[in-house]
């Protein structure tokens, strides 16, 4: 009976992983098509402003208090304390309302100053940016409210519903953006459409969460103890989010001020592309966070979860990173044009390394937060921030925006090594043998794949067909090398069969 239960649990986890994966693959596929079209129609400067406005809002005021909802729903359900769940949800919702109203007020009151000091805009351009900030502030408010309800769905492991709504938001936003730019609409119209899809997504999350969590009593008033608990747990998460936001704002305003909005477009497009390595891994590892909260008192199962998750993450990251590095120039040439490729290839390679390291760290990051220690992540990020800022200022003097990318790599590369401290802390020893075997095997397979891809690209005319064939052949050789090196165990094979059978 126990084996049957474990089998069903494994299948449920596998299903949730696949649903999580869908929240990455659909937006990525549409974004791949939409980005060059939107950049072309809006122009490098307007697209740079569009990206900067959205990133300014999102990285300044979207602070994730709602992660506490996911953690405590999973924890309280595993300890049969379901009565406390509603208190946590209501407390978090009220916190998000207050934060949202505060953010909207600050943005609206300082919109003109932001347009002048950060965007260096005047006249009609300044007016448009101010209106854009007003619209983006509305997007922020409803996004924050929706976070509470999306966190509920993750806490109860309803990643199927969560992914469907999340995908609706991304697909609707991107398709709407494509439609608008094709018919000649500009920056403000795109932001209005962002508001519409965000509002609809908030409604869908709220209705679904209320329906699927019978323990949720929305009529409660926020209780002081619940507010304290949410604020105490979230303080570490919010602290490193604020620091990350400050880093992002500093980096983007620094590049824009020094080199202009057009050069910022080269930087942000390549960074957004490679950030997909991080979001891809995050999409199917989001199931780890509530599981860690449930398994916090079972160190043996926790270690098994950690190793399997890390192994899976590294399997994808090594292949994706080696492929991006090998085909970077050819890919950008086909995707964005010769001029864009010439100015952005080194940026793409540098960002690829940065976000690959960050993606591998996701498992460790989720472990510490799921166990209730987000303040540790804040401490590590402080070190990362100091290194980032120092190297960005220093290196941009001689290397331009590429120097900023090197600075980001230096900071996040240093933060990567915190993984080994977490292992020592949680599992009483660094998983040295595990890492040596994992990295050596994946490096050999990646080199084989890279050699195959480079050979094919070098001997064919650059076109999408040749690029696709090179990546496909590289992937086949990568997997074949891993099989030959016995990377896939019998346990892994059984899990793969279980996933496919679903």
C-alpha positions as CSV (number, residue, x, y, z in Angstrom):
1,X,0.0,0.0,0.0
2,X,2.9,2.4,0.8
3,X,4.5,1.7,-2.6
4,X,1.3,2.5,-4.3
5,X,1.0,5.8,-2.4
6,X,4.6,6.7,-3.3
7,X,4.0,5.9,-6.9
8,X,0.9,8.1,-7.0
9,X,2.9,10.9,-5.2
10,X,5.7,10.6,-7.8
11,X,3.2,10.8,-10.6
12,X,1.6,13.8,-9.1
13,X,4.9,15.6,-8.7
14,X,5.8,14.7,-12.3
15,X,2.5,16.0,-13.6
16,X,3.0,19.3,-11.7
17,X,6.5,19.6,-13.1
18,X,5.2,19.4,-16.6
19,X,2.4,21.9,-15.9
20,X,5.1,24.2,-14.5
21,X,7.2,23.7,-17.6
22,X,4.3,24.8,-19.8
23,X,4.4,28.2,-18.0
24,X,7.8,28.7,-19.6
25,X,7.6,27.1,-23.0
26,X,4.5,28.9,-24.3
27,X,5.6,32.4,-23.4
28,X,9.1,31.7,-24.7
29,X,7.8,30.4,-28.0
30,X,5.5,33.4,-28.5
31,X,8.2,35.8,-27.2
32,X,10.6,34.4,-29.7
33,X,8.3,35.4,-32.5
34,X,7.0,38.6,-31.0
35,X,10.2,40.3,-29.8
36,X,11.9,41.0,-33.2
37,X,8.5,42.2,-34.6
38,X,7.8,44.5,-31.7
39,X,11.4,45.9,-31.7
40,X,11.1,46.5,-35.5
41,X,7.7,48.2,-35.3
42,X,8.4,50.3,-32.2
43,X,12.0,51.0,-33.0
44,X,15.0,50.5,-30.7
45,X,14.4,53.7,-28.7
46,X,10.7,53.2,-28.0
47,X,11.2,49.5,-27.3
48,X,13.9,50.4,-24.9
49,X,11.5,52.8,-23.1
50,X,8.7,50.2,-23.1
51,X,11.1,47.6,-21.5
52,X,12.5,50.2,-19.1
53,X,9.0,51.4,-17.9
54,X,7.8,47.8,-17.2
55,X,11.0,46.8,-15.5
56,X,11.1,49.9,-13.4
57,X,7.7,49.2,-12.1
58,X,8.1,45.5,-11.6
59,X,11.5,45.6,-10.1
60,X,10.7,48.5,-7.8
61,X,7.3,47.6,-6.2
62,X,6.5,44.0,-6.9
63,X,7.6,42.4,-3.6
64,X,6.6,38.8,-2.9
65,X,4.8,38.7,0.5
66,X,2.6,36.0,-1.1
67,X,5.4,33.3,-0.9
68,X,4.4,33.0,2.7
69,X,0.9,31.7,1.6
70,X,2.5,28.9,-0.4
71,X,4.8,27.9,2.4
72,X,2.2,27.9,5.2
73,X,-0.6,26.2,3.2
74,X,1.8,23.3,2.5
75,X,3.1,23.2,6.0
76,X,-0.2,23.5,7.8
77,X,-1.9,20.9,5.7
78,X,1.0,18.4,6.4
79,X,0.6,19.1,10.2
80,X,-3.2,19.1,10.2
81,X,-3.5,22.8,11.1
82,X,-5.8,23.8,8.3
83,X,-7.7,26.3,10.5
84,X,-4.7,28.7,10.3
85,X,-4.6,28.8,6.5
86,X,-7.3,31.5,6.1
87,X,-5.6,33.8,8.6
88,X,-2.4,33.7,6.6
89,X,-4.2,34.3,3.3
90,X,-6.2,37.2,4.6
91,X,-3.2,38.8,6.2
92,X,-1.2,38.5,3.0
93,X,-4.0,39.9,0.9
94,X,-4.3,43.0,3.1
95,X,-0.5,43.5,3.1
96,X,-0.6,43.4,-0.8
97,X,-3.4,45.9,-0.9
98,X,-1.5,48.4,1.3
99,X,1.7,47.8,-0.7
100,X,-0.1,48.2,-4.0
101,X,-1.7,51.5,-3.0
102,X,1.6,52.7,-1.7
103,X,3.4,51.8,-4.9
104,X,0.7,53.5,-7.1
105,X,0.8,56.7,-5.0
106,X,4.6,56.9,-5.2
107,X,4.7,56.3,-8.9
108,X,1.9,58.8,-9.7
109,X,3.4,61.5,-7.5
110,X,6.9,61.1,-8.9
111,X,6.1,60.3,-12.5
112,X,7.3,63.6,-13.9
113,X,10.6,63.5,-11.9
114,X,11.2,59.9,-13.1
115,X,10.7,60.9,-16.7
116,X,13.1,63.7,-16.3
117,X,15.9,62.1,-14.2
118,X,15.9,58.5,-15.3
119,X,14.6,58.7,-18.9
120,X,16.0,62.2,-19.6
121,X,12.8,63.0,-21.5
122,X,11.3,66.4,-22.4
123,X,8.2,67.7,-24.2
124,X,5.9,65.2,-25.8
125,X,8.2,62.3,-25.0
126,X,8.1,63.2,-21.3
127,X,4.2,63.4,-21.4
128,X,4.1,59.9,-23.0
129,X,6.4,58.4,-20.4
130,X,4.4,59.9,-17.5
131,X,1.2,58.4,-18.9
132,X,3.0,55.1,-19.4
133,X,4.0,55.1,-15.8
134,X,0.4,55.8,-14.7
135,X,-0.8,52.7,-16.7
136,X,2.1,50.6,-15.5
137,X,1.2,51.5,-11.9
138,X,-2.3,50.1,-12.4
139,X,-0.7,46.9,-13.8
140,X,1.4,46.7,-10.6
141,X,-1.7,47.0,-8.3
142,X,-3.7,44.1,-9.8
143,X,-0.5,42.0,-10.2
144,X,0.1,42.3,-6.5
145,X,-3.5,41.3,-5.7
146,X,-3.3,38.3,-8.0
147,X,-0.1,37.1,-6.3
148,X,-2.0,36.1,-3.2
149,X,-4.4,33.8,-5.1
150,X,-1.8,32.3,-7.4
151,X,0.2,31.4,-4.3
152,X,-2.8,29.5,-3.0
153,X,-2.9,27.3,-6.1
154,X,0.8,26.5,-5.7
155,X,0.4,25.7,-2.0
156,X,-2.3,23.1,-2.7
157,X,-0.3,21.7,-5.7
158,X,-2.9,22.8,-8.3
159,X,-0.2,23.6,-10.8
160,X,-2.6,22.6,-13.6
161,X,-4.9,25.5,-12.8
162,X,-2.1,27.9,-12.0
163,X,-0.3,27.1,-15.3
164,X,-3.5,27.5,-17.4
165,X,-4.2,30.9,-16.0
166,X,-0.5,31.9,-16.2
167,X,-0.3,30.8,-19.8
168,X,-3.5,32.7,-20.6
169,X,-2.0,35.9,-19.3
170,X,1.3,35.4,-21.3
171,X,-0.4,34.3,-24.5
172,X,-3.0,37.0,-24.5
173,X,-0.5,39.7,-23.7
174,X,1.9,38.7,-26.5
175,X,-0.7,38.1,-29.1
176,X,-2.3,41.4,-28.2
177,X,1.1,43.1,-28.5
178,X,1.7,41.6,-31.9
179,X,-1.7,42.7,-33.1
180,X,-1.3,46.2,-31.8
181,X,2.2,46.8,-33.4
182,X,1.1,45.3,-36.7
183,X,-1.8,47.8,-36.9
184,X,0.4,50.7,-36.0
185,X,-0.3,51.2,-32.3
186,X,2.5,52.4,-30.1
187,X,3.9,52.3,-26.6
188,X,0.9,53.4,-24.6
189,X,-1.5,51.0,-26.4
190,X,0.8,48.1,-25.5
191,X,0.8,49.1,-21.8
192,X,-3.0,49.5,-21.8
193,X,-3.3,45.9,-23.1
194,X,-0.9,44.8,-20.3
195,X,-3.3,46.3,-17.8
196,X,-6.3,44.5,-19.3
197,X,-4.7,41.0,-19.3
198,X,-3.3,41.6,-15.8
199,X,-6.8,42.5,-14.5
200,X,-8.4,39.5,-16.1
201,X,-5.7,37.2,-14.7
202,X,-6.3,38.5,-11.2
203,X,-10.0,37.7,-11.5
204,X,-9.3,34.2,-12.7
205,X,-6.8,33.5,-10.0
206,X,-9.2,34.8,-7.3
207,X,-12.2,32.7,-8.5
208,X,-10.1,29.5,-8.9
209,X,-8.4,29.8,-5.5
210,X,-11.7,30.4,-3.7
211,X,-13.2,27.4,-5.4
212,X,-10.3,24.9,-4.9
213,X,-9.4,25.7,-1.3
214,X,-12.4,24.9,0.9
215,X,-10.5,26.0,4.0
216,X,-10.3,29.6,2.8
217,X,-12.7,31.9,4.6
218,X,-12.5,35.3,2.9
219,X,-14.8,36.9,5.5
220,X,-12.1,37.0,8.2
221,X,-10.5,40.2,9.3
222,X,-6.7,40.3,9.4
223,X,-5.3,39.1,12.7
224,X,-2.3,40.6,14.4
225,X,-0.5,37.2,14.9
226,X,-1.0,36.2,11.3
227,X,0.2,39.6,10.1
228,X,3.3,39.3,12.3
229,X,4.0,35.8,11.0
230,X,3.7,36.8,7.3
231,X,5.8,39.9,7.8
232,X,8.5,38.0,9.8
233,X,8.8,35.3,7.2
234,X,8.6,37.6,4.2
235,X,11.1,40.2,5.5
236,X,14.0,38.2,4.2
237,X,12.4,37.6,0.8
238,X,11.3,41.3,0.5
239,X,14.8,42.5,1.6
240,X,16.6,40.6,-1.2
241,X,13.9,41.5,-3.7
242,X,14.4,45.2,-2.8
243,X,18.2,44.8,-3.3
244,X,17.7,42.9,-6.6
245,X,15.3,45.7,-7.7
246,X,17.9,48.4,-6.8
247,X,20.5,46.5,-8.7
248,X,18.3,46.2,-11.8
249,X,17.3,49.9,-11.6
250,X,20.9,51.0,-11.1
251,X,22.1,48.7,-14.0
252,X,19.5,49.8,-16.4
253,X,19.6,53.5,-15.6
254,X,23.4,53.4,-15.7
255,X,23.5,51.9,-19.2
256,X,20.7,54.2,-20.5
257,X,22.4,57.3,-19.1
258,X,25.9,56.4,-20.3
259,X,25.0,54.8,-23.7
260,X,21.4,55.8,-24.5
261,X,18.1,53.9,-24.9
262,X,19.1,52.3,-28.2
263,X,22.2,50.6,-26.7
264,X,20.1,49.5,-23.7
265,X,17.9,47.6,-26.2
266,X,20.8,45.5,-27.3
267,X,21.6,44.7,-23.6
268,X,18.0,44.1,-22.5
269,X,17.0,41.8,-25.4
270,X,20.0,39.5,-24.9
271,X,19.5,39.5,-21.1
272,X,15.8,38.8,-21.5
273,X,16.6,35.9,-23.8
274,X,19.1,34.3,-21.5
275,X,16.9,35.1,-18.4
276,X,14.7,32.4,-20.0
277,X,17.3,29.8,-18.8
278,X,16.5,30.9,-15.3
279,X,12.7,31.1,-15.8
280,X,12.7,27.7,-17.6
281,X,14.4,26.0,-14.6
282,X,12.1,28.0,-12.2
283,X,9.0,26.9,-14.1
284,X,9.4,23.2,-13.3
285,X,11.3,23.5,-10.0
286,X,8.5,25.7,-8.4
287,X,7.0,22.4,-7.1
288,X,10.1,22.1,-4.9
289,X,9.2,25.0,-2.6
290,X,6.0,23.6,-1.1
291,X,7.5,20.1,-1.0
292,X,10.4,21.3,1.1
293,X,7.9,22.9,3.6
294,X,6.2,19.5,3.9
295,X,9.4,17.5,4.3
296,X,11.3,19.9,6.6
297,X,11.4,17.3,9.4
298,X,12.5,14.4,7.1
299,X,16.1,15.0,6.2
300,X,16.6,11.7,4.3
301,X,13.7,12.5,1.9
302,X,14.8,16.1,1.7
303,X,18.3,15.1,0.5
304,X,16.8,12.7,-2.0
305,X,14.7,15.5,-3.4
306,X,17.6,17.9,-3.5
307,X,19.9,15.6,-5.4
308,X,17.3,14.6,-7.9
309,X,16.2,18.2,-8.5
310,X,19.8,19.4,-8.8
311,X,20.7,16.6,-11.3
312,X,17.6,17.4,-13.4
313,X,18.4,21.1,-13.4
314,X,22.0,20.6,-14.4
315,X,21.0,18.2,-17.2
316,X,19.1,21.0,-18.9
317,X,21.3,23.9,-18.0
318,X,24.6,22.4,-19.3
319,X,23.0,21.6,-22.7
320,X,21.2,25.0,-23.0
321,X,24.2,27.0,-22.0
322,X,26.6,25.2,-24.3
323,X,24.2,25.5,-27.2
324,X,23.6,29.3,-26.6
325,X,27.4,29.8,-26.5
326,X,28.1,27.9,-29.7
327,X,25.3,29.2,-31.9
328,X,25.0,32.7,-30.4
329,X,26.2,34.7,-33.4
330,X,24.3,32.7,-36.0
331,X,21.1,32.7,-33.8
332,X,21.1,36.5,-33.4
333,X,21.9,37.0,-37.1
334,X,18.8,35.0,-38.1
335,X,16.6,36.3,-35.3
336,X,17.4,40.0,-35.1
337,X,19.6,40.8,-38.1
338,X,23.3,41.2,-38.9
339,X,23.7,44.6,-37.1
340,X,22.1,43.3,-34.0
341,X,24.2,40.1,-34.0
342,X,27.4,42.1,-34.4
343,X,26.7,44.3,-31.4
344,X,25.1,41.7,-29.1
345,X,26.8,38.3,-29.5
346,X,29.3,38.8,-26.7
347,X,26.5,40.1,-24.5
348,X,24.5,37.0,-25.2
349,X,27.4,34.7,-24.3
350,X,28.1,36.6,-21.0
351,X,24.5,36.6,-20.0
352,X,24.2,32.9,-20.8
353,X,26.9,32.0,-18.3
354,X,25.4,34.3,-15.6
355,X,21.9,33.0,-15.8
356,X,23.1,29.4,-16.1
357,X,24.8,29.7,-12.7
358,X,21.8,31.4,-11.3
359,X,19.5,28.6,-12.6
360,X,21.6,25.9,-10.9
361,X,21.3,27.8,-7.6
362,X,17.5,27.7,-7.7
363,X,17.2,24.4,-5.9
364,X,19.4,25.6,-3.0
365,X,17.5,28.9,-2.9
366,X,14.2,27.1,-2.6
367,X,15.6,24.8,0.1
368,X,16.5,27.6,2.4
369,X,13.2,29.4,1.9
370,X,11.1,26.3,2.2
371,X,12.8,25.5,5.5
372,X,12.1,29.0,6.7
373,X,15.4,30.8,6.3
374,X,14.9,33.5,3.6
375,X,17.2,35.8,5.6
376,X,20.2,33.7,4.6
377,X,19.4,34.4,0.9
378,X,19.3,38.1,1.7
379,X,22.8,37.9,3.3
380,X,24.2,36.2,0.2
381,X,22.5,38.7,-2.1
382,X,24.1,41.6,-0.2
383,X,27.5,40.2,-1.1
384,X,26.4,39.7,-4.7
385,X,25.1,43.3,-4.9
386,X,28.3,44.9,-3.7
387,X,30.4,42.9,-6.2
388,X,27.9,43.7,-9.0
389,X,27.8,47.4,-8.5
390,X,31.6,47.7,-8.1
391,X,32.4,45.8,-11.3
392,X,29.6,47.5,-13.3
393,X,31.0,50.9,-12.5
394,X,34.6,49.9,-13.1
395,X,34.2,47.8,-16.2
396,X,31.7,50.0,-18.2
397,X,34.4,52.7,-18.4
398,X,36.4,50.5,-20.8
399,X,33.9,47.9,-22.1
400,X,30.6,49.7,-22.3
401,X,27.4,47.7,-21.8
402,X,29.5,44.5,-22.1
403,X,31.3,45.6,-18.9
404,X,27.9,45.8,-17.1
405,X,27.3,42.2,-18.2
406,X,30.7,41.2,-16.9
407,X,29.9,42.9,-13.6
408,X,26.6,41.0,-13.3
409,X,28.5,37.7,-14.0
410,X,31.0,38.5,-11.3
411,X,28.3,39.1,-8.7
412,X,26.1,36.1,-9.5
413,X,29.1,33.9,-10.1
414,X,30.2,34.6,-6.5
415,X,26.7,33.9,-5.2
416,X,26.7,30.5,-6.9
417,X,29.2,29.2,-4.4
418,X,26.8,29.6,-1.5
419,X,25.3,26.3,-2.7
420,X,28.0,24.4,-0.9
421,X,27.5,26.2,2.4
422,X,23.8,25.4,2.2
423,X,24.6,21.7,1.7
424,X,26.9,21.7,4.8
425,X,24.3,23.5,6.8
426,X,21.2,21.4,5.9
427,X,22.8,18.0,5.2
428,X,25.9,18.2,7.5
429,X,28.3,17.8,4.6
430,X,29.0,19.2,1.1
431,X,27.9,16.7,-1.6
432,X,31.4,16.6,-3.0
433,X,31.3,13.2,-4.8
434,X,27.8,14.0,-6.1
435,X,29.0,17.3,-7.7
436,X,32.3,15.9,-9.1
437,X,30.5,13.1,-10.9
438,X,27.7,15.3,-12.1
439,X,29.9,18.1,-13.4
440,X,32.5,15.8,-15.1
441,X,29.9,13.7,-16.9
442,X,27.8,16.7,-18.0
443,X,31.0,18.6,-19.2
444,X,32.1,15.7,-21.4
445,X,28.6,15.4,-22.9
446,X,28.4,19.2,-23.4
447,X,31.8,19.3,-25.2
448,X,30.6,16.5,-27.5
449,X,27.4,18.3,-28.3
450,X,29.2,21.7,-28.8
451,X,31.7,20.1,-31.2
452,X,28.8,18.5,-33.3
453,X,26.9,21.8,-33.4
454,X,29.9,23.8,-34.4
455,X,30.9,21.3,-37.2
456,X,27.4,21.4,-38.7
457,X,27.1,25.2,-38.6
458,X,30.5,25.7,-40.1
459,X,29.7,23.5,-43.1
460,X,26.3,24.8,-44.0
461,X,24.8,28.2,-45.1
462,X,23.4,30.0,-42.1
463,X,19.6,29.5,-42.1
464,X,17.0,28.3,-39.6
465,X,17.0,24.8,-41.0
466,X,20.8,24.4,-40.5
467,X,20.5,25.9,-37.0
468,X,17.7,23.5,-36.1
469,X,19.6,20.5,-37.4
470,X,22.7,21.5,-35.6
471,X,20.9,21.8,-32.2
472,X,18.9,18.6,-32.8
473,X,22.0,16.6,-33.6
474,X,23.8,18.2,-30.7
475,X,21.0,17.2,-28.4
476,X,21.0,13.6,-29.7
477,X,24.8,13.4,-29.1
478,X,24.4,15.0,-25.7
479,X,21.9,12.5,-24.5
480,X,23.8,9.6,-26.2
481,X,27.0,10.6,-24.3
482,X,25.1,10.7,-21.0
483,X,23.7,7.3,-21.6
484,X,27.1,5.9,-22.4
485,X,28.5,7.5,-19.3
486,X,25.7,6.0,-17.2
487,X,24.3,9.4,-16.1
488,X,20.7,8.0,-16.2
489,X,20.2,5.5,-13.4
490,X,17.5,2.8,-13.2
491,X,15.6,5.0,-10.8
492,X,15.7,7.8,-13.3
493,X,14.4,5.5,-16.1
494,X,11.5,4.5,-14.0
495,X,10.6,8.1,-13.3
496,X,10.8,9.0,-17.0
497,X,8.5,6.1,-17.8
498,X,6.1,7.3,-15.1
499,X,6.1,10.8,-16.6
500,X,5.6,9.6,-20.1
501,X,2.8,7.3,-19.0
502,X,0.8,10.3,-17.7
